[in-house]
Amino acid sequence: MDILKNAARLAAAAGCALVMSTAARAEPVTLTWFMWSGSDAEVAAWKHVAGLVTEKYPDITIEFQTASWPDYWTKLPALAASGQLPDIISLQSMRTPGFANLFEPLDAYAKKDSFDLGEFDTSIINGLTDDGGLRALPYDFGPMVMFYNQDMFQKYKVEEPKVGWTNDDFLKAAKALTVDGNYGTAQSVPDVFFAYARSAGANYLKDGELDLTNEPLKAAFQSYVDVVAKDKVAPLFPASGTPSGAQANGRFVAGSVGMYVDGPWSLINVKDSVKFKVGIAPLPAGAAGSISLSAGSGFGISSSSKHKDEAWKALQVLTGPEAEEYLASNGRAFAARNAQQKFWYDSAAKGVANAQATIEAALKTAEPYKTTAEWNTVSQLFEQYAPLAFAGSQSAGTTLDQIQQLSTQ
């Protein structure tokens, strides 16, 4: 009888343990994640950090989906309209005002888990916040900087860009490099132009609203397009499905353009593609000094996700210290987490001339890149109409008048 009683107790205990084990085991969940990519190297980086989520939470699998930069911003509202938004979606700070309603506010999640937002750069936290609500956890940020082909500068014996250089220095270098079928620089819109305008002392916003028709901005834009139309030291990029920034990057990595402006997040694509030594420098100083615009991106939870708690767990890993170290070390991010920024300097920027001095100098004078709700439209209109000004077909002022009118209709 004692044997039977003991057997019964063991069976009951085993059954209880089985019930407890089953209750404790989470149901497997597959989260969809939508992010832009510009190269195979970027896709590999995103898939790597997605794998970190499953390592920490074996019950969570990430299904990665991607699109090119321009296609991403077209597909995102289309997916929302059809009720097919992925669980995790990505957000650029400049697009926060226009797309914030697609994202679940994260403040309550962070408060519940005592998640320390103070470990991130304050400016990018603010950049991903709209109407008082944080829409995405940041993974990167940074100021726009000038990438340059160090080999080309040395070949033609042109003084390399450095902290403290001016627009006159920039134009002199661009002219000296425009030889043998190469161009000295590449001009893109609208982001790089707005940084140039701020350095010239002009502004594109007034009381938070788009203001492209003020005379100082028109004068700054005319000076900017003259580098192509008048000085002819930069190629003319046609209006096409490829943004002018991507065209500038393409010409630079091909070795036919000596300089172009981009963010530190692009280092992964540049270093993976070029066959020459790369340097970076702050933007050349204008009348108001060297003023860069600082921006960044992050990952958020779509407002329609059915797995928001699991997505929140994933976000903490995707923007966690390990992921940030990986992305910074490989040049895909100047880390939004302050403690991980050193890995960009120590690994990704190793061998890149003036890297740390440039970023440190640029951050001292950089301004947050402020935008409006119609920014996606503004960017598209610049890509469509700016080529007319670059070609000299119409004045820069007329072009800005057109964009202002069409963007606010």
C-alpha positions in Angstrom: 0.0 0.0 0.0 2.8 2.4 0.9 4.3 1.7 -2.5 1.1 2.5 -4.2 0.7 5.7 -2.1 4.2 6.8 -3.0 3.6 6.1 -6.7 0.4 8.1 -6.6 2.2 11.0 -4.9 5.0 10.9 -7.5 2.5 10.8 -10.3 0.6 13.7 -8.9 3.8 15.7 -8.4 4.9 14.9 -12.0 1.5 16.0 -13.3 1.7 19.2 -11.3 5.2 19.9 -12.6 4.0 19.2 -16.2 1.1 21.7 -15.7 3.5 24.3 -14.2 6.0 23.7 -17.0 3.3 24.1 -19.7 2.0 27.3 -18.0 5.5 28.8 -17.8 6.4 28.1 -21.4 5.4 31.0 -23.6 3.7 30.4 -26.9 6.0 30.8 -29.9 5.5 34.1 -31.7 6.7 35.3 -35.0 7.1 39.1 -35.2 7.4 40.8 -38.5 9.9 43.7 -38.8 10.0 46.2 -41.6 13.2 48.2 -42.2 14.9 50.0 -45.1 18.2 48.7 -46.5 20.7 50.0 -49.0 23.0 47.0 -49.4 23.6 43.4 -48.7 25.9 44.4 -45.9 23.0 46.3 -44.2 20.6 43.4 -44.6 23.1 41.1 -43.0 23.5 43.6 -40.1 19.7 43.7 -39.5 19.4 40.0 -39.6 22.2 39.6 -37.1 20.5 41.8 -34.5 17.2 40.1 -35.2 18.9 36.9 -34.3 19.9 38.4 -30.9 16.2 38.7 -30.1 15.7 34.9 -30.5 18.9 34.2 -28.6 17.4 36.0 -25.6 13.8 35.0 -26.1 13.7 31.5 -27.8 9.9 31.8 -28.2 10.2 35.0 -30.3 11.3 34.7 -34.0 11.8 37.8 -36.2 10.7 37.7 -39.8 12.8 40.5 -41.4 11.3 42.5 -44.3 13.0 45.3 -46.2 12.7 47.8 -48.9 14.9 50.6 -50.4 14.8 53.9 -48.7 12.3 55.7 -51.0 10.1 52.6 -51.3 9.9 52.2 -47.5 8.2 55.5 -47.0 5.7 54.7 -49.8 4.9 51.2 -48.6 4.5 52.2 -44.9 1.3 54.2 -45.3 0.0 51.7 -47.9 0.5 48.8 -45.4 -1.3 50.9 -42.7 -4.3 51.6 -45.0 -4.7 47.9 -45.8 -4.3 46.9 -42.1 -1.1 45.0 -42.8 1.5 46.9 -40.8 4.3 44.6 -39.5 4.6 44.3 -35.7 7.9 46.3 -35.6 8.4 49.3 -37.9 11.2 51.7 -38.3 11.2 55.4 -38.0 13.6 58.2 -39.0 13.5 61.2 -36.7 12.8 63.7 -39.6 9.7 61.6 -40.5 8.3 61.4 -36.9 5.7 64.2 -37.3 4.3 62.7 -40.4 4.2 59.0 -39.3 3.8 59.1 -35.5 0.2 57.9 -35.7 1.3 54.5 -37.0 3.4 53.9 -33.9 2.3 52.8 -30.4 3.6 55.2 -27.7 6.3 53.5 -25.7 6.4 55.6 -22.6 4.1 53.3 -20.5 6.2 50.3 -21.5 9.4 52.0 -20.5 7.9 53.1 -17.2 6.5 49.7 -16.3 9.9 48.0 -16.9 11.9 50.9 -15.4 13.7 51.1 -18.8 16.4 53.7 -18.6 16.0 56.2 -21.5 18.7 58.3 -20.0 21.3 55.9 -21.5 20.4 57.3 -25.0 21.4 60.6 -26.5 18.8 63.1 -25.5 18.5 64.8 -28.9 17.5 61.6 -30.7 15.0 60.6 -28.0 13.4 64.0 -28.5 13.6 63.5 -32.3 11.5 60.3 -32.1 9.0 61.9 -29.7 5.7 63.4 -31.0 2.9 65.0 -29.0 4.6 64.0 -25.8 4.9 60.3 -26.7 8.0 58.4 -27.6 7.3 56.5 -30.9 10.5 54.5 -31.3 13.6 53.4 -29.4 16.7 54.9 -31.2 19.6 52.8 -32.5 21.6 55.6 -34.1 22.0 59.3 -34.5 24.6 61.7 -35.8 25.5 64.9 -37.6 25.9 65.1 -41.4 29.6 65.1 -42.3 31.7 65.4 -45.5 33.0 62.1 -46.8 36.1 62.5 -49.0 38.3 60.3 -51.2 41.6 60.6 -49.5 43.5 58.9 -52.4 42.1 61.5 -54.8 43.1 64.4 -52.7 46.6 63.0 -52.4 46.9 62.2 -56.1 46.1 65.8 -57.2 48.0 67.3 -54.2 44.9 69.0 -52.8 44.8 69.9 -49.1 42.5 67.6 -47.3 39.4 68.9 -45.5 39.8 69.4 -41.8 38.1 70.9 -38.7 37.7 74.6 -39.3 37.7 74.6 -43.1 35.4 77.1 -44.9 33.1 77.2 -48.0 36.0 78.9 -49.9 38.2 76.0 -49.0 35.5 73.6 -50.1 35.0 75.2 -53.5 38.8 75.5 -54.1 39.2 71.8 -53.4 36.2 70.9 -55.6 37.6 72.8 -58.5 41.0 71.2 -58.1 39.5 67.7 -58.1 37.3 68.3 -61.2 39.8 66.8 -63.6 40.2 63.6 -65.7 36.5 63.0 -65.9 36.0 63.3 -62.2 33.9 65.8 -60.2 35.1 67.4 -57.0 31.8 67.1 -55.1 28.1 66.1 -55.3 25.2 68.2 -54.2 22.0 66.5 -53.0 18.6 67.7 -51.6 17.0 68.5 -49.4 18.8 67.4 -46.2 22.3 68.4 -47.2 21.1 71.7 -48.6 19.3 72.6 -45.3 22.5 72.0 -43.4 24.3 74.2 -45.9 21.6 76.9 -45.4 21.9 76.8 -41.6 25.6 77.3 -42.0 24.9 80.3 -44.2 22.6 81.8 -41.6 19.3 81.0 -43.4 16.4 78.9 -42.1 13.8 76.7 -43.7 11.2 76.9 -40.9 9.4 79.7 -39.2 7.5 79.1 -36.0 7.6 75.4 -36.8 6.1 75.8 -40.2 7.7 75.3 -43.6 9.2 78.6 -44.9 11.0 78.1 -48.2 10.3 81.5 -49.7 12.3 83.8 -47.4 15.1 85.7 -49.2 18.1 84.4 -47.2 17.1 80.8 -48.0 16.7 81.6 -51.7 20.1 83.2 -51.7 21.6 80.2 -50.0 19.9 77.8 -52.4 21.2 79.8 -55.4 24.7 79.5 -54.1 24.2 75.8 -53.5 23.0 75.0 -57.0 25.6 77.2 -58.6 28.2 74.6 -57.6 26.5 72.5 -60.3 25.0 75.0 -62.7 27.8 77.6 -62.7 31.0 76.2 -61.3 30.3 72.8 -62.8 32.3 70.9 -60.2 29.4 68.5 -59.3 27.3 66.3 -61.5 23.7 67.0 -62.4 21.5 64.4 -60.9 18.2 63.9 -62.9 14.8 63.5 -61.3 14.3 59.8 -61.0 13.2 57.1 -58.7 16.7 57.2 -57.1 17.1 60.0 -54.5 19.9 62.5 -55.2 21.6 61.4 -52.0 21.8 57.8 -53.2 23.1 59.0 -56.6 25.8 61.0 -54.8 26.8 58.0 -52.7 26.9 55.9 -55.9 29.2 58.3 -57.6 31.4 58.6 -54.6 31.9 54.9 -54.0 32.6 54.5 -57.7 35.6 56.8 -57.3 34.4 59.5 -59.7 33.4 62.1 -57.1 35.9 63.5 -54.5 33.4 64.6 -51.8 29.8 64.1 -50.7 27.8 64.7 -47.5 26.2 61.8 -45.5 25.7 60.6 -42.0 28.1 58.3 -40.0 25.5 55.5 -40.4 26.6 55.2 -44.0 30.1 54.2 -43.2 29.1 50.5 -43.4 28.1 50.9 -47.1 31.0 53.2 -48.0 33.8 51.0 -46.5 32.2 47.8 -47.9 32.1 49.3 -51.4 35.2 51.6 -52.0 38.7 50.7 -53.2 40.3 53.8 -51.8 41.1 55.4 -48.4 38.2 57.4 -46.9 38.3 60.5 -44.7 35.6 62.6 -43.1 35.4 66.2 -42.2 32.8 68.6 -40.7 30.7 70.6 -43.1 32.5 73.7 -44.4 31.8 76.9 -42.4 29.6 79.5 -43.9 28.7 83.0 -42.6 27.1 81.4 -39.4 29.9 78.8 -38.9 29.9 75.0 -39.5 26.4 73.9 -38.5 25.4 70.4 -39.2 21.9 68.9 -38.7 21.7 65.9 -36.4 19.2 63.1 -36.9 18.8 59.4 -36.4 16.4 56.5 -36.5 14.8 53.9 -34.3 12.4 51.0 -34.1 8.9 51.1 -32.8 5.7 49.0 -32.3 3.0 49.4 -34.9 -0.3 50.6 -33.4 -2.1 47.6 -35.0 0.3 44.9 -33.8 -1.4 41.9 -32.0 1.9 41.1 -30.2 2.8 44.4 -28.6 4.3 42.9 -25.4 6.5 40.6 -27.4 7.5 43.5 -29.7 8.5 45.6 -26.7 10.8 42.8 -25.6 12.3 42.7 -29.1 12.8 46.4 -29.2 14.9 46.3 -26.0 17.2 43.8 -27.6 17.4 45.5 -31.1 18.5 48.7 -29.4 20.3 47.0 -26.5 24.0 47.3 -25.6 25.0 44.2 -27.6 23.1 45.2 -30.7 24.5 48.8 -30.5 28.0 47.5 -30.1 27.6 45.3 -33.2 26.0 48.1 -35.3 28.6 50.7 -34.2 31.6 48.4 -34.7 30.4 47.6 -38.3 29.7 51.2 -39.2 25.9 51.0 -39.5 25.3 53.2 -36.5 26.9 55.9 -34.6 25.3 54.5 -31.5 22.3 56.2 -29.9 23.4 54.7 -26.6 26.1 56.9 -25.2 28.2 54.1 -23.8 28.5 52.3 -27.2 29.6 55.2 -29.3 33.3 54.3 -28.6 32.9 51.2 -30.8 32.2 53.3 -33.9 35.4 55.2 -33.2 37.5 52.1 -32.3 36.3 49.7 -35.0 34.1 51.1 -37.8 36.1 54.4 -38.2 39.5 52.7 -37.8 41.7 53.9 -40.7 39.2 56.7 -41.6 41.1 60.0 -41.6 39.9 62.6 -39.0 36.9 60.5 -37.9 36.8 61.2 -34.2 37.9 64.8 -34.4 35.2 65.4 -37.1 32.3 63.8 -35.1 33.2 65.5 -31.9 33.5 68.9 -33.6 30.3 68.4 -35.6 28.3 67.5 -32.5 29.4 70.7 -30.7 27.6 72.9 -33.3 25.0 70.5 -34.7 21.3 71.3 -34.5 18.5 68.8 -34.3 17.0 68.3 -37.7 13.5 69.8 -37.2 10.8 69.0 -39.7 7.1 69.2 -40.3 4.3 66.7 -40.8 4.5 67.0 -44.6 8.2 66.2 -44.7 7.9 63.2 -46.9 6.1 65.3 -49.5 8.7 68.1 -49.2 11.5 65.7 -49.8 9.8 64.2 -52.9 9.1 67.7 -54.3 12.8 68.7 -53.9 13.9 65.6 -55.8 11.4 66.4 -58.6 12.0 70.2 -59.0 15.5 70.9 -57.8 17.1 69.4 -61.0 15.6 72.4 -62.9 17.6 74.8 -60.7 20.8 72.6 -60.8 20.5 72.6 -64.6 20.2 76.4 -64.7 16.7 76.1 -66.3 15.1 78.3 -63.7 16.3 80.3 -60.6 16.7 78.7 -57.2 14.1 81.1 -55.9 11.4 80.0 -58.4 12.1 76.4 -57.5 11.6 77.1 -53.8 8.4 78.9 -54.5 7.1 75.9 -56.4 8.0 73.5 -53.7 6.4 75.7 -51.0 3.2 76.0 -52.9 2.8 72.3 -53.8 3.8 71.0 -50.3 1.1 73.0 -48.5 -1.8 72.5 -50.9 
